[in-house]
Amino acid sequence: MFREIIFPSYKPHPLVGGAVDAQAFGGITDANTAQMLSIDAQGMDLTAQVNGEVVPVRIQFDHVLADAEDAHQTLIAMVKQARVKAN
């Protein structure tokens, strides 16, 4: 079973849970930066910087995550999709 993971001082990889994800999957087109706060089986929570303000963003996954490996592969796939959407 997948447990929620909270990252109190987590510095994510810049491509995971970043501004590109907030733009591509969270509908926050004006995001300058974003940081992942937590991830659970259904999605991830980010905060994005938009015009100098911090905005909460919830990104739902396209399926319920089964385990950590599923989370890893899903995030990699999302980064690839976000890159395609950005170009």
Secondary structure, 3 states (H helix, E strand, C coil): CCCCEECCCCCCCCCCCCHHHHHHCCCCCCEEEEEEEEECCCEEEEEEEECCEEEEEEEECCCCCCCHHHHHHHHHHHHHHHHHHHC
